Structures are given as structure tokens and as C-alpha cells.
Amino acid sequence: MQKKLHIKKGDTVMVISGESKGQKGRVLNVDRAKERAIVEGVNTVSKHTKPNAKSPQGGIIRKEAPIHISNLMLVDPASGKPTRIGRRLNDKNKLVRYSKKSGEEIK
């Protein structure tokens, strides 16, 4: 069974360690098996490509590389600052994520 992660696709996150520390971006994809996420505009690498049907010119393409989720922290929608995440039952007996900093529910 795969581990339940604190980050989902579409969340806004901040990088808390590594080369891209301090950058914010939206999560494009999460790999639960490897515990890594691809964040928009963060951890970009240069990929050298041969000419093909998709890119007839070829050349160097900048693209986002996966970053480990332990280096990411969710940004609180209310304050815009990074926060830890908790889980609790809401009034409809559904498990929801909430911000530990503001106590607000995260959609």
C-alpha cells in the first residue's frame, strides 16, 4: 500500500530545502510510489533532444524535474505562508486536510 501524502496535484507549494529553496509553484504531478512531485517552474533541468517529428529543430529544452515531497511545504491559502498539514473529520464526517497555522480547511 502506498503512503498517504500531504501534497496533491494542483496545490501551491514552497520549496523548503535544496537548490530551489524559497521558490513557490503549483504541483503538476505527484508520483506516490517514489514520493516525488513535479512543481511548475521549480527544479528545472536542461534536456538535450535530437530532432524528431515533435521538435524538428531539436536542441536544449528546459523542463521541470521531480523533487522529493519532503522538500515541499504546502502554502496556506489564507495567509500565503508555508504551513504544516493535519487531517480531521469535518461536519459531514469526511476526512479533510487543514492548515495547522490558520486552522482553515484546505480544498
ZALOZA-581768 format. One line per field, with one value per atom (N, C-alpha, C, O): z, x, y; residue number from 0; residue in three letters; atom name. Coordinates in Angstrom, 1 decimal, m for minus. Each point is the difference from the previous one (the first is absolute). Layout:
BEGIN
Z	(Z, ...)
X	(X, ...)
Y	(Y, ...)
pos	(NUM, ...)
code	(ALA, ...)
site	(CA, ...)
***
This chain:
BEGIN
Z	(0.0, 0.0, 0.0, 0.7, m1.5, m0.1, 1.2, 0.4, 0.0, 1.1, m0.4, m1.2, 2.1, m0.3, 0.2, 1.0, m2.0, m0.1, 0.4, 0.0, 0.5, 0.4, m1.2, 0.2, m1.4, m1.1, m1.1, m0.3, m0.4, m1.1, m1.3, 0.1, m1.2, m1.3, 0.1, 0.4, m0.9, 0.1, 1.2, 0.0, 1.0, 1.2, m0.3, m0.9, 1.6, m0.1, 1.1, 1.2, m1.5, 1.0, m0.1, m1.0, 2.1, 0.1, 0.2, 0.8, m1.4, 0.2, 1.2, 0.1, 0.9, 1.3, 0.1, 0.9, m1.9, 0.0, m1.4, m0.8, 0.6, m1.3, m0.8, 0.5, m1.7, m0.9, m0.3, m0.2, 0.1, m0.3, 1.3, m0.1, 1.2, 1.3, m0.1, m0.6, 1.1, 0.0, m1.2, 0.1, m1.1, m1.2, 0.3, 0.7, m1.3, 0.1, m1.4, m1.0, 1.0, m1.2, 0.2, 1.1, m2.2, 0.0, m0.3, m0.9, 1.6, m0.2, m1.3, m0.1, m0.8, m1.3, 0.1, m0.7, 1.4, 0.1, 1.2, 0.5, 0.1, 1.2, m0.2, m0.5, 0.7, m0.1, 1.4, 0.7, m0.3, 1.4, 0.2, 1.2, m2.2, 0.2, 0.4, 0.8, m1.5, 0.2, 1.0, 0.3, 0.1, 0.9, m0.5, 0.7, m2.0, m0.7, m0.7, m0.3, 0.1, m0.6, m1.1, 0.2, m1.2, m1.0, 0.2, 0.0, 0.3, 0.3, m1.1, m0.5, 0.1, m1.1, 0.3, 0.9, m1.8, 0.1, 1.0, 0.3, 0.3, 1.1, m0.4, m0.6, 1.0, m0.3, m1.5, m0.4, m0.4, m1.4, m0.4, 0.5, m1.5, m0.6, m1.5, m0.6, 0.0, m1.4, m0.6, 0.4, m1.4, m0.6, m1.5, m0.7, 0.3, m1.4, m0.8, 0.3, m1.4, m0.8, m1.5, m0.5, m0.1, m1.4, m0.8, 0.5, m1.7, m0.9, m0.2, m0.3, 0.5, m0.3, m0.5, m0.3, 0.2, m0.6, 0.9, m0.5, 1.8, 0.9, 0.0, m0.1, 0.1, 0.0, m1.1, 0.2, m1.5, m1.1, 0.1, m0.6, 1.4, 0.2, 1.0, m0.1, 1.1, 1.1, 0.9, 0.1, 0.6, 0.9, 1.4, 0.5, 0.3, 1.5, 0.5, m0.3, 1.0, 0.6, 1.5, 0.6, 0.0, 1.5, 0.4, m0.5, 1.5, 0.5, 1.5, 0.5, 0.2, 1.5, 0.3, m0.7, 1.6, 0.5, 1.3, 0.7, m0.4, 1.3, 1.2, 0.0, 1.1, 1.2, 1.1, 0.0, 1.0, 1.1, 0.8, 0.3, 0.1, 0.7, 1.4, 0.6, 0.0, 1.3, m0.1, 1.0, m2.2, m0.2, m0.4, m0.3, 0.3, m0.3, 1.2, 0.8, m0.7, 1.0, m0.6, m0.8, 1.2, m0.6, 0.4, 1.2, m2.1, 0.3, 0.5, m0.7, 1.9, 0.6, m0.9, m0.3, m0.2, m0.9, 0.7, m0.7, 2.0, 0.7, 0.1, m0.4, 0.9, 0.3, m1.1, m0.1, m0.8, m1.0, 0.5, m0.7, 2.0, 0.6, 0.0, 0.1, 0.0, 0.0, 1.4, 1.0, m1.1, 1.2, 0.0, m1.0, 2.2, 0.1, m0.2, 0.1, m0.3, m0.4, 1.1, 0.4, m0.1, 0.9, m0.7, m1.0, 1.6, m0.6, 1.2, 1.1, m1.4, 1.0, m0.7, m1.2, 2.0, m0.6, 0.0, 1.0, m2.1, 0.0, 0.4, 0.5, m0.6, 0.5, m0.7, 0.5, m1.8, m0.7, 0.2, m0.8, 1.8, 0.3, m1.1, m0.3, m0.4, m1.1, 0.5, 0.5, m0.8, 0.3, m0.9, m1.2, 1.8, m0.9, 0.6, 1.1, m2.0, 0.4, 0.5, m0.5, 1.5, 0.6, 0.3, 0.2, m0.2, 0.2, 1.5, 0.8, m0.3, 1.4, 0.5, 1.1, m2.1, 0.4, 0.2, 1.0, m1.9, 0.1, 0.4, 0.5, m0.5, 0.3, m1.0, 0.1, m1.3, m1.1, m0.8, m0.1, m0.4, m0.8, m1.4, m0.5, m0.1, m1.3, m1.0, 0.1, m1.1, m1.1, m0.9, m1.0)
X	(0.8, m0.8, 0.9, 1.0, m1.4, 0.7, m0.3, m1.1, 2.1, m0.2, m0.9, 0.1, m0.9, m0.8, 0.8, 0.7, m0.7, 0.9, m0.7, m1.3, 2.0, m0.6, m0.2, m0.5, 1.0, m0.1, m0.8, 0.2, m1.0, m0.8, 0.2, 0.6, m1.0, 0.1, m0.8, m1.2, 1.7, m0.7, 0.3, m0.4, 1.0, 0.4, 1.1, 0.8, m0.8, 1.1, 1.0, m0.4, 1.6, 1.0, 1.3, 0.2, 0.5, 1.3, 1.1, m0.2, 1.4, 1.1, 0.7, 0.4, m0.2, 0.7, 1.4, 0.7, m0.2, 1.5, 0.4, m0.8, 2.1, 0.6, 0.3, 0.0, 0.4, 0.4, m1.1, 0.3, m1.5, m1.1, m0.7, m1.2, 1.9, m0.6, m0.7, 0.6, m1.8, m0.7, m0.9, m0.8, 0.9, m0.9, m1.4, m0.1, m0.9, m1.4, m0.4, 0.4, m1.3, m0.6, m1.2, m0.3, m0.4, m1.1, 0.4, 0.8, m1.3, 0.4, m0.7, m1.3, 2.1, m0.6, m0.3, m0.9, 1.7, m0.1, 0.7, 0.9, m1.5, 0.5, 0.2, m0.9, 2.2, 0.3, 0.0, 1.0, m2.1, m0.1, 1.0, 0.5, m0.2, 1.0, 1.4, 0.6, m0.2, 1.4, 0.0, 1.0, m2.2, m0.2, 0.7, 0.7, m1.0, 0.5, m1.1, m1.0, 1.2, m1.0, 0.7, 1.2, m1.9, 0.5, m0.7, m1.3, 2.0, m0.5, 0.3, 1.1, m2.1, 0.1, 1.1, m0.1, 1.1, 1.1, 1.0, 0.9, m0.9, 1.0, 0.8, m0.5, 1.8, 0.9, 0.1, m0.1, 0.4, 0.0, 1.4, 1.0, m1.0, 1.2, 0.0, m1.0, 2.2, 0.2, 0.0, 0.9, m1.7, m0.1, 0.4, m0.6, 1.6, 0.5, m0.8, 0.0, m0.7, m0.8, 0.5, 0.5, m0.7, 0.3, m1.2, m1.1, 1.3, m1.1, m1.0, 0.5, m1.8, m1.0, m1.2, 0.0, m1.1, m1.3, m0.5, m0.6, 0.7, m0.6, 0.8, m0.6, 1.9, 0.9, 1.0, 1.1, m1.4, 0.9, 1.3, 1.0, m0.9, 1.3, 0.9, 1.2, m1.8, 0.8, 0.5, m0.6, 1.7, 0.6, m0.2, m0.3, 0.5, 0.0, m1.4, m0.4, m0.3, m1.3, 0.1, 0.6, m1.2, 0.0, m1.3, m1.1, 1.2, m1.3, 0.2, 1.1, m2.2, 0.0, 0.3, m0.5, 1.4, 0.3, m0.7, m0.4, 0.1, m0.7, 0.8, 1.3, m1.9, 0.6, m0.6, m1.3, 2.0, m0.5, m1.0, 0.2, m1.3, m1.0, 0.4, m0.7, 1.7, 0.5, 0.6, 0.2, 0.2, 0.5, m1.0, 0.3, m1.6, m1.1, m0.9, m0.2, m0.4, m0.9, m1.2, 0.2, m1.4, m1.2, m0.1, 0.3, m0.8, m0.1, m1.5, m0.9, 0.8, m1.4, m0.7, 0.4, m1.7, m0.7, m0.4, m0.2, 0.0, m0.4, 1.1, m0.2, 1.4, 1.1, 1.0, 0.8, m0.7, 1.1, 1.3, 1.0, m0.9, 1.2, 0.0, m1.1, 2.3, 0.0, m0.5, 0.2, m0.9, m0.6, 0.0, 0.1, m0.1, m0.1, m1.5, m0.9, 0.7, m1.4, m0.4, 0.8, m2.1, m0.6, m1.2, m0.5, m0.1, m1.2, m1.0, 0.3, m1.6, m1.0, m1.4, m0.1, m0.9, m1.3, m0.7, 0.0, m0.7, m0.8, m1.4, m0.3, m0.6, m1.4, m0.7, m1.0, 1.4, m0.7, 0.7, m0.2, 1.0, 0.8, 0.9, 0.1, 0.5, 0.9, 1.4, 0.1, 0.9, 1.4, 0.5, 0.1, 0.3, 0.5, 1.3, 0.4, 0.4, 1.3, m0.3, m0.9, 1.7, m0.1, 1.4, 0.9, m0.8, 1.2, 0.3, m0.9, 2.1, 0.3, 0.2, m0.2, 0.6, 0.3, m1.3, m0.1, m0.9, m1.2, m1.2, m1.0, 1.1, m1.1, m1.1, m1.0, 1.2, m0.9, 0.0, 1.1, m2.2, m0.1, 0.6, m0.2, 0.9, 0.6, m0.8, m0.2, m0.2, m0.8, 0.9, m0.5)
Y	(m1.2, 1.2, 1.2, 0.1, 0.9, 1.3, 0.9, 0.1, 0.7, 1.0, 1.1, 0.5, 0.0, 1.2, 1.2, 0.2, 0.7, 1.1, 1.3, 0.1, 0.9, 1.3, 1.0, 1.1, m1.6, 0.9, m0.7, m1.2, 2.0, m0.5, 0.8, 1.1, m1.6, 0.7, 1.2, 0.0, 1.2, 1.2, 0.9, 1.2, m1.8, 0.8, 1.0, m0.2, 1.3, 1.0, m0.3, m0.1, m0.2, m0.4, 0.9, 0.8, m0.8, 0.7, m1.0, m0.9, 1.1, m0.9, 0.5, 1.1, m2.1, 0.4, m0.4, 0.5, m1.3, m0.3, m0.4, m0.3, 0.4, m0.3, 1.2, 1.1, m1.4, 1.1, 1.0, 1.2, m1.6, 0.9, 0.5, 0.5, m0.4, 0.4, 1.4, 0.9, m0.8, 1.3, 0.2, 0.9, m1.7, 0.1, m0.5, m1.1, 1.7, m0.5, m0.4, 0.5, m1.5, m0.5, m0.9, m0.4, 0.1, m0.9, m1.4, m0.2, m0.8, m1.4, m0.5, 0.1, m0.6, m0.5, m1.5, m0.4, m0.3, m1.5, m0.5, 0.6, m1.7, m0.6, m1.5, m0.7, 0.2, m1.4, m0.6, 0.2, m0.9, m0.5, m1.1, m0.2, m0.6, m1.1, 0.5, m0.6, 1.6, 0.6, 1.1, 0.6, m0.1, 1.1, 1.3, 0.7, m0.4, 1.1, 0.8, m0.6, 1.9, 0.8, 0.9, 0.4, m0.1, 1.0, 1.3, 0.1, 1.0, 1.3, 1.0, 0.0, 0.7, 1.0, 1.0, 0.8, m0.7, 1.0, m0.3, 0.9, m2.0, m0.3, m1.2, m1.0, 1.0, m1.1, m0.3, m1.2, 2.2, m0.1, m0.6, 0.4, m1.3, m0.6, 0.2, 0.2, m0.2, 0.1, m1.4, m0.8, 0.6, m1.3, 0.1, 0.8, m1.5, 0.1, m1.0, m1.2, 1.7, m0.8, m0.1, 1.0, m2.1, m0.2, 0.5, 0.1, 0.3, 0.4, m1.2, m1.1, 1.4, m1.0, 0.6, 1.2, m1.9, 0.5, 1.1, 1.0, m1.2, 1.0, 1.3, 1.1, m1.2, 1.2, m0.2, m0.6, 1.0, m0.2, 0.7, m0.5, 1.5, 0.7, m0.7, 0.0, m0.7, m0.6, 1.1, 1.0, m1.3, 1.0, m0.2, m1.1, 2.1, m0.1, 0.5, 1.1, m1.9, 0.3, 0.1, m0.9, 1.9, 0.2, m0.7, 0.4, m1.3, m0.6, m0.3, 0.0, m0.1, m0.2, m1.5, m0.9, 0.7, m1.3, m0.3, 0.9, m2.2, m0.3, 0.4, 0.0, 0.5, 0.3, m0.8, m0.2, m0.2, m0.8, 0.8, 1.2, m1.9, 0.8, 0.4, 0.9, m1.5, 0.5, 1.4, 0.7, m0.3, 1.4, 1.0, 1.1, m1.5, 0.9, 0.2, m0.9, 2.1, 0.4, 0.7, 0.9, m1.3, 0.6, 1.4, 0.4, 0.5, 1.4, 0.2, m0.4, 1.0, 0.3, 0.9, 1.1, m1.4, 0.8, 1.4, 1.0, m1.0, 1.2, 1.0, 1.2, m1.6, 0.9, 0.1, 0.9, m2.0, 0.0, m0.5, 0.2, m0.7, m0.4, m1.6, m0.6, 0.0, m1.5, m0.5, 0.7, m1.8, m0.5, m1.6, m0.6, 0.1, m1.5, m0.4, 0.9, m2.1, m0.5, m1.0, m0.9, 1.0, m1.0, m0.6, 0.6, m1.7, m0.6, m0.1, m0.3, 0.7, m0.1, m0.2, 0.2, m0.7, m0.2, 1.3, 0.8, m0.5, 1.3, m0.3, m1.2, 2.2, m0.2, m1.1, m0.5, 0.1, m1.0, m1.4, m0.9, 0.8, m1.3, m0.4, m1.2, 2.2, m0.3, 0.5, 1.1, m1.9, 0.3, 1.1, m0.2, 1.4, 1.1, 0.4, m0.2, 0.9, 0.6, 1.4, 0.7, m0.4, 1.4, 0.5, m0.7, 2.1, 0.7, 0.0, 0.4, m0.8, 0.0, 1.5, 0.3, 0.6, 1.4, 0.8, 0.6, m0.7, 0.8, m0.8, 0.5, m1.9, m0.8, m0.2, m0.6, 1.3, 0.0, m1.3, m0.6, 0.2, m1.2, 0.3, 1.1, m2.1, 0.2, m0.8, m1.2, 1.9, m0.7, m0.7, m0.7)
pos	(0, 0, 0, 0, 1, 1, 1, 1, 2, 2, 2, 2, 3, 3, 3, 3, 4, 4, 4, 4, 5, 5, 5, 5, 6, 6, 6, 6, 7, 7, 7, 7, 8, 8, 8, 8, 9, 9, 9, 9, 10, 10, 10, 10, 11, 11, 11, 11, 12, 12, 12, 12, 13, 13, 13, 13, 14, 14, 14, 14, 15, 15, 15, 15, 16, 16, 16, 16, 17, 17, 17, 17, 18, 18, 18, 18, 19, 19, 19, 19, 20, 20, 20, 20, 21, 21, 21, 21, 22, 22, 22, 22, 23, 23, 23, 23, 24, 24, 24, 24, 25, 25, 25, 25, 26, 26, 26, 26, 27, 27, 27, 27, 28, 28, 28, 28, 29, 29, 29, 29, 30, 30, 30, 30, 31, 31, 31, 31, 32, 32, 32, 32, 33, 33, 33, 33, 34, 34, 34, 34, 35, 35, 35, 35, 36, 36, 36, 36, 37, 37, 37, 37, 38, 38, 38, 38, 39, 39, 39, 39, 40, 40, 40, 40, 41, 41, 41, 41, 42, 42, 42, 42, 43, 43, 43, 43, 44, 44, 44, 44, 45, 45, 45, 45, 46, 46, 46, 46, 47, 47, 47, 47, 48, 48, 48, 48, 49, 49, 49, 49, 50, 50, 50, 50, 51, 51, 51, 51, 52, 52, 52, 52, 53, 53, 53, 53, 54, 54, 54, 54, 55, 55, 55, 55, 56, 56, 56, 56, 57, 57, 57, 57, 58, 58, 58, 58, 59, 59, 59, 59, 60, 60, 60, 60, 61, 61, 61, 61, 62, 62, 62, 62, 63, 63, 63, 63, 64, 64, 64, 64, 65, 65, 65, 65, 66, 66, 66, 66, 67, 67, 67, 67, 68, 68, 68, 68, 69, 69, 69, 69, 70, 70, 70, 70, 71, 71, 71, 71, 72, 72, 72, 72, 73, 73, 73, 73, 74, 74, 74, 74, 75, 75, 75, 75, 76, 76, 76, 76, 77, 77, 77, 77, 78, 78, 78, 78, 79, 79, 79, 79, 80, 80, 80, 80, 81, 81, 81, 81, 82, 82, 82, 82, 83, 83, 83, 83, 84, 84, 84, 84, 85, 85, 85, 85, 86, 86, 86, 86, 87, 87, 87, 87, 88, 88, 88, 88, 89, 89, 89, 89, 90, 90, 90, 90, 91, 91, 91, 91, 92, 92, 92, 92, 93, 93, 93, 93, 94, 94, 94, 94, 95, 95, 95, 95, 96, 96, 96, 96, 97, 97, 97, 97, 98, 98, 98, 98, 99, 99, 99, 99, 100, 100, 100, 100, 101, 101, 101, 101, 102, 102, 102, 102, 103, 103, 103, 103, 104, 104, 104, 104, 105, 105, 105, 105, 106, 106, 106, 106)
code	(MET, MET, MET, MET, GLN, GLN, GLN, GLN, LYS, LYS, LYS, LYS, LYS, LYS, LYS, LYS, LEU, LEU, LEU, LEU, HIS, HIS, HIS, HIS, ILE, ILE, ILE, ILE, LYS, LYS, LYS, LYS, LYS, LYS, LYS, LYS, GLY, GLY, GLY, GLY, ASP, ASP, ASP, ASP, THR, THR, THR, THR, VAL, VAL, VAL, VAL, MET, MET, MET, MET, VAL, VAL, VAL, VAL, ILE, ILE, ILE, ILE, SER, SER, SER, SER, GLY, GLY, GLY, GLY, GLU, GLU, GLU, GLU, SER, SER, SER, SER, LYS, LYS, LYS, LYS, GLY, GLY, GLY, GLY, GLN, GLN, GLN, GLN, LYS, LYS, LYS, LYS, GLY, GLY, GLY, GLY, ARG, ARG, ARG, ARG, VAL, VAL, VAL, VAL, LEU, LEU, LEU, LEU, ASN, ASN, ASN, ASN, VAL, VAL, VAL, VAL, ASP, ASP, ASP, ASP, ARG, ARG, ARG, ARG, ALA, ALA, ALA, ALA, LYS, LYS, LYS, LYS, GLU, GLU, GLU, GLU, ARG, ARG, ARG, ARG, ALA, ALA, ALA, ALA, ILE, ILE, ILE, ILE, VAL, VAL, VAL, VAL, GLU, GLU, GLU, GLU, GLY, GLY, GLY, GLY, VAL, VAL, VAL, VAL, ASN, ASN, ASN, ASN, THR, THR, THR, THR, VAL, VAL, VAL, VAL, SER, SER, SER, SER, LYS, LYS, LYS, LYS, HIS, HIS, HIS, HIS, THR, THR, THR, THR, LYS, LYS, LYS, LYS, PRO, PRO, PRO, PRO, ASN, ASN, ASN, ASN, ALA, ALA, ALA, ALA, LYS, LYS, LYS, LYS, SER, SER, SER, SER, PRO, PRO, PRO, PRO, GLN, GLN, GLN, GLN, GLY, GLY, GLY, GLY, GLY, GLY, GLY, GLY, ILE, ILE, ILE, ILE, ILE, ILE, ILE, ILE, ARG, ARG, ARG, ARG, LYS, LYS, LYS, LYS, GLU, GLU, GLU, GLU, ALA, ALA, ALA, ALA, PRO, PRO, PRO, PRO, ILE, ILE, ILE, ILE, HIS, HIS, HIS, HIS, ILE, ILE, ILE, ILE, SER, SER, SER, SER, ASN, ASN, ASN, ASN, LEU, LEU, LEU, LEU, MET, MET, MET, MET, LEU, LEU, LEU, LEU, VAL, VAL, VAL, VAL, ASP, ASP, ASP, ASP, PRO, PRO, PRO, PRO, ALA, ALA, ALA, ALA, SER, SER, SER, SER, GLY, GLY, GLY, GLY, LYS, LYS, LYS, LYS, PRO, PRO, PRO, PRO, THR, THR, THR, THR, ARG, ARG, ARG, ARG, ILE, ILE, ILE, ILE, GLY, GLY, GLY, GLY, ARG, ARG, ARG, ARG, ARG, ARG, ARG, ARG, LEU, LEU, LEU, LEU, ASN, ASN, ASN, ASN, ASP, ASP, ASP, ASP, LYS, LYS, LYS, LYS, ASN, ASN, ASN, ASN, LYS, LYS, LYS, LYS, LEU, LEU, LEU, LEU, VAL, VAL, VAL, VAL, ARG, ARG, ARG, ARG, TYR, TYR, TYR, TYR, SER, SER, SER, SER, LYS, LYS, LYS, LYS, LYS, LYS, LYS, LYS, SER, SER, SER, SER, GLY, GLY, GLY, GLY, GLU, GLU, GLU, GLU, GLU, GLU, GLU, GLU, ILE, ILE, ILE, ILE, LYS, LYS, LYS, LYS)
site	(N, CA, C, O, N, CA, C, O, N, CA, C, O, N, CA, C, O, N, CA, C, O, N, CA, C, O, N, CA, C, O, N, CA, C, O, N, CA, C, O, N, CA, C, O, N, CA, C, O, N, CA, C, O, N, CA, C, O, N, CA, C, O, N, CA, C, O, N, CA, C, O, N, CA, C, O, N, CA, C, O, N, CA, C, O, N, CA, C, O, N, CA, C, O, N, CA, C, O, N, CA, C, O, N, CA, C, O, N, CA, C, O, N, CA, C, O, N, CA, C, O, N, CA, C, O, N, CA, C, O, N, CA, C, O, N, CA, C, O, N, CA, C, O, N, CA, C, O, N, CA, C, O, N, CA, C, O, N, CA, C, O, N, CA, C, O, N, CA, C, O, N, CA, C, O, N, CA, C, O, N, CA, C, O, N, CA, C, O, N, CA, C, O, N, CA, C, O, N, CA, C, O, N, CA, C, O, N, CA, C, O, N, CA, C, O, N, CA, C, O, N, CA, C, O, N, CA, C, O, N, CA, C, O, N, CA, C, O, N, CA, C, O, N, CA, C, O, N, CA, C, O, N, CA, C, O, N, CA, C, O, N, CA, C, O, N, CA, C, O, N, CA, C, O, N, CA, C, O, N, CA, C, O, N, CA, C, O, N, CA, C, O, N, CA, C, O, N, CA, C, O, N, CA, C, O, N, CA, C, O, N, CA, C, O, N, CA, C, O, N, CA, C, O, N, CA, C, O, N, CA, C, O, N, CA, C, O, N, CA, C, O, N, CA, C, O, N, CA, C, O, N, CA, C, O, N, CA, C, O, N, CA, C, O, N, CA, C, O, N, CA, C, O, N, CA, C, O, N, CA, C, O, N, CA, C, O, N, CA, C, O, N, CA, C, O, N, CA, C, O, N, CA, C, O, N, CA, C, O, N, CA, C, O, N, CA, C, O, N, CA, C, O, N, CA, C, O, N, CA, C, O, N, CA, C, O, N, CA, C, O, N, CA, C, O, N, CA, C, O, N, CA, C, O, N, CA, C, O, N, CA, C, O, N, CA, C, O, N, CA, C, O, N, CA, C, O, N, CA, C, O)
***
